[in-house]
């Protein structure tokens, strides 16, 4: 499978495009949600954002992981030897664990009600959003560096 992917004129670029589409959905959903939790766009109700963006991020994550595994298979030995790749995978794992635990630990009903300018999300939600924002942007940057080093 790895050899077929490496040698294919069309399949490898399509798999790469699938990985990028997954990343775009994931990061493109997480950043606005994190920024909203940090206080941006307070006039926008949080409930619809939570409903749509968490699901969109989950779909993006599944696409990124699925296509990423195929890409990994093409040069597994090189990727494992890359400190950028290893750091990216560790940060992605931590960001996923943080997102899952945040959704379970935080009172989502309270977050959903925190939609107006006077309603601030709980401090724990704001801290989780800041850590998430830094984590996903770091993983994105490391992922780009893997291709160059």
C-alpha positions as CSV (number, residue, x, y, z in Angstrom):
1,X,0.0,0.0,0.0
2,X,2.8,2.4,0.9
3,X,4.6,1.7,-2.3
4,X,1.4,2.2,-4.4
5,X,0.7,5.5,-2.7
6,X,4.3,6.7,-3.2
7,X,4.4,5.7,-6.8
8,X,0.9,7.0,-7.8
9,X,0.6,10.1,-9.8
10,X,-3.0,10.8,-8.6
11,X,-3.6,8.9,-5.4
12,X,-0.9,10.4,-3.2
13,X,-1.9,14.0,-4.1
14,X,-5.6,13.2,-3.5
15,X,-4.8,11.6,-0.1
16,X,-2.7,14.7,0.8
17,X,-5.6,16.9,-0.2
18,X,-7.9,14.8,2.0
19,X,-5.5,15.3,4.9
20,X,-5.4,19.1,4.3
21,X,-9.2,19.3,4.0
22,X,-9.5,17.5,7.4
23,X,-7.0,19.9,9.0
24,X,-8.9,22.8,7.5
25,X,-12.2,21.6,9.0
26,X,-10.6,20.9,12.3
27,X,-8.6,24.0,12.8
28,X,-11.1,26.2,11.0
29,X,-13.7,25.1,13.6
30,X,-11.6,25.1,16.7
31,X,-10.2,28.6,16.3
32,X,-13.5,30.4,16.1
33,X,-14.9,28.4,19.0
34,X,-11.8,29.0,21.1
35,X,-11.9,32.7,20.3
36,X,-15.6,32.9,21.2
37,X,-14.8,31.2,24.6
38,X,-12.0,33.7,25.1
39,X,-14.5,36.6,24.7
40,X,-14.6,37.4,21.0
41,X,-18.0,37.9,19.3
42,X,-19.9,38.0,22.6
43,X,-23.1,39.0,20.8
44,X,-23.0,35.6,19.0
45,X,-24.8,32.9,21.0
46,X,-22.5,30.2,22.1
47,X,-25.0,27.3,21.8
48,X,-25.2,27.2,18.0
49,X,-21.4,27.5,17.7
50,X,-20.9,24.6,20.1
51,X,-23.4,22.5,18.3
52,X,-22.0,23.1,14.8
53,X,-18.3,23.7,15.3
54,X,-17.6,20.7,17.7
55,X,-19.2,18.4,15.1
56,X,-17.4,20.0,12.2
57,X,-14.1,19.7,14.1
58,X,-14.8,16.0,14.9
59,X,-15.4,15.3,11.2
60,X,-12.2,17.2,10.3
61,X,-10.2,15.3,12.9
62,X,-11.4,11.9,11.6
63,X,-10.5,12.9,8.0
64,X,-7.1,14.3,9.1
65,X,-6.3,11.1,11.1
66,X,-7.5,8.7,8.3
67,X,-5.7,10.4,5.5
68,X,-2.7,11.2,7.8
69,X,-2.2,7.5,8.5
70,X,-2.0,6.8,4.7
71,X,0.5,9.6,4.3
72,X,2.5,8.3,7.3
73,X,2.7,4.8,5.7
74,X,4.5,6.2,2.7
75,X,7.5,7.3,4.7
76,X,7.0,5.9,8.2
77,X,10.7,5.5,9.0
78,X,11.5,9.0,8.1
79,X,8.6,10.5,10.0
80,X,9.4,8.6,13.2
81,X,12.9,9.9,13.0
82,X,11.7,13.5,12.7
83,X,11.5,15.4,16.0
84,X,9.0,17.8,14.4
85,X,6.7,14.9,13.5
86,X,7.0,13.3,16.9
87,X,6.3,16.6,18.6
88,X,3.3,17.2,16.4
89,X,1.8,13.8,17.2
90,X,2.3,14.4,20.9
91,X,0.7,17.8,20.8
92,X,-2.2,16.5,18.7
93,X,-2.8,13.7,21.2
94,X,-2.7,16.2,24.1
95,X,-5.0,18.6,22.2
96,X,-7.5,15.8,21.5
97,X,-7.4,14.6,25.1
98,X,-7.9,18.2,26.3
99,X,-10.8,18.8,24.0
100,X,-12.5,15.5,25.1
101,X,-12.0,16.1,28.8
102,X,-13.0,19.8,28.5
103,X,-16.3,18.8,26.8
104,X,-17.0,16.3,29.6
105,X,-15.8,18.3,32.5
106,X,-17.2,21.6,31.6
107,X,-20.9,22.2,32.1
108,X,-21.9,22.6,28.4
109,X,-25.4,23.7,29.4
110,X,-23.8,26.6,31.3
111,X,-21.5,27.3,28.3
112,X,-24.5,27.3,26.0
113,X,-26.2,29.9,28.1
114,X,-23.1,32.2,28.2
115,X,-24.1,34.0,25.0
116,X,-24.4,37.6,25.8
117,X,-21.9,40.4,26.4
118,X,-22.4,40.1,30.2
119,X,-22.3,36.3,30.3
120,X,-18.7,35.1,30.4
121,X,-17.9,31.4,30.0
122,X,-16.4,29.9,33.2
123,X,-12.7,30.5,33.8
124,X,-12.0,26.8,33.2
125,X,-13.5,27.1,29.7
126,X,-11.5,30.2,28.9
127,X,-8.3,28.4,30.1
128,X,-9.1,25.3,28.1
129,X,-9.8,27.5,25.0
130,X,-6.4,29.3,25.4
131,X,-4.5,26.0,25.7
132,X,-6.5,24.6,22.8
133,X,-5.7,27.6,20.6
134,X,-2.0,27.4,21.3
135,X,-1.9,23.6,21.0
136,X,-3.7,23.4,17.6
137,X,-1.7,26.2,16.1
138,X,1.5,24.6,17.3
139,X,0.5,21.3,15.8
140,X,-0.3,23.0,12.5
141,X,3.0,24.7,12.5
142,X,4.9,21.6,13.3
143,X,3.0,19.7,10.6
144,X,4.2,22.2,8.0
145,X,7.8,22.0,9.3
146,X,7.8,18.2,8.9
147,X,7.6,18.7,5.1
148,X,10.6,20.9,5.1
149,X,13.0,19.2,7.5
